Amino acid sequence: MTQPTAQILDGKATAAAIKAELTERVAALKARGVIPGIATVLVGADPASQLYVSMKHKQSVEIGMNSIQRELPADATQAEVEALIDELNADPGCHGYIVQLPLPKHIDTDAILERIDPAKDADGLHPTNLGRLVLNVNGPIDTPLPCTPRGVIELLLRNGYDLKGKHVVVVGRGVTIGRSIGLLLTRREINATVTLTHTGTTNMSELLRQADVIVGAAGVKHIVKASDVKPGAALLDVGVTRETDPATGKGKVHGDIDPAAAKVAGWISPNPGGVGPMTVALLMTNVVEAAERQLAAQH
Ligand SMILES: Nc1nc(=O)c2c([nH]1)NC[C@@H]1CN(c3ccc(C(=O)N[C@@H](CCC(=O)O)C(=O)O)cc3)C=[N+]21
């Protein structure tokens, strides 16, 4: 039997389509006197974080947004970071922002994240916003949504994958994806069935083999093997494990899904070029929506 090649879930192209739509929404806001402003808070000078933050700014400017880049030294105190949060909460030109994670170890991350005005929470991970997502299964949601989970779902839907009735097995219980994606997937308008697995799951392979869709978000290199995948399944790889190739000294990013699994899959998101660009697109979407809400509230 010849195995058909998997369809590529091209995150770069899909993010470009979202950005084209956002460009129009930004222009419409500007026509009404509002320039949507996105801010990032970076504490310390981690090179990977600097790269991510600069990517977010470049793309925000490309779609016409105002970009506010704030940085504090690695030894900034809790009070200094909190003062910056208070400043952004009060700044009418900042419609949404993120605090780039991870923060330095001496900082109480939860206290910082909870201090963000929920209306300006570009990540969609503030306890108030997650709580609203838990409580509201049916109606429209008028708060920012978790942006990476939203990116995963948009990547599938915009490429013609119907999630209704599908069994999605998520690997990883982190807040950014694992714990929050099920809240979106099980809403009535999507109607997927979700199994959440993690490093304490004792029958991972058995569960994965039942999956129509696998979301790898554990940050464990190649935790999903080809033998775990049902033929034709959709594979979305969100894992990031950085390794330095001892031969070349060059850095390489490994996903959660063994590349050999592509042979069995029906759909695959490349990594890089899959969920990463979608995260940035949905982050900007959250901020444009925040600006739209704020304008609507004034009228
Ligand atoms: N508060 C907060 N919110 C975040 O959303 C957040 C964060 N902290 N901390 C770090 C992670 C990481 N993250 C990525 C976003 C885009 C790509 C992305 O677009 N990557 C490109 C490759 C970029 C490259 O490495 O050259 C790709 O996948 O094609 C990757 C990673 C957001 N994060």
The ligand as a Gaussian input file, in Angstrom:
#p B3LYP/6-31G(d) Opt

LIG

1 1
 N        4.394000      35.811000      27.544000
 C        4.861000      35.059000      26.544000
 N        4.096000      34.830000      25.457000
 C        4.545000      34.063000      24.428000
 O        3.829000      33.861000      23.428000
 C        5.855000      33.494000      24.528000
 C        6.608000      33.757000      25.685000
 N        6.087000      34.523000      26.667000
 N        7.832000      33.244000      25.835000
 C        8.458000      32.446000      24.803000
 C        7.456000      31.762000      23.938000
 C        7.984000      31.312000      22.592000
 N        7.148000      31.937000      21.603000
 C        7.316000      31.815000      20.231000
 C        6.630000      32.572000      19.325000
 C        6.867000      32.458000      17.971000
 C        7.821000      31.593000      17.480000
 C        8.094000      31.524000      16.022000
 O        7.478000      32.190000      15.235000
 N        9.065000      30.713000      15.613000
 C        9.462000      30.545000      14.228000
 C       10.956000      30.357000      14.118000
 C       11.739000      31.490000      14.699000
 C       13.213000      31.151000      14.762000
 O       13.640000      30.474000      15.745000
 O       13.914000      31.535000      13.831000
 C        8.779000      29.313000      13.665000
 O        8.319000      28.471000      14.440000
 O        8.737000      29.209000      12.446000
 C        8.517000      30.806000      18.371000
 C        8.251000      30.909000      19.727000
 C        6.256000      32.750000      22.231000
 N        6.396000      32.701000      23.547000

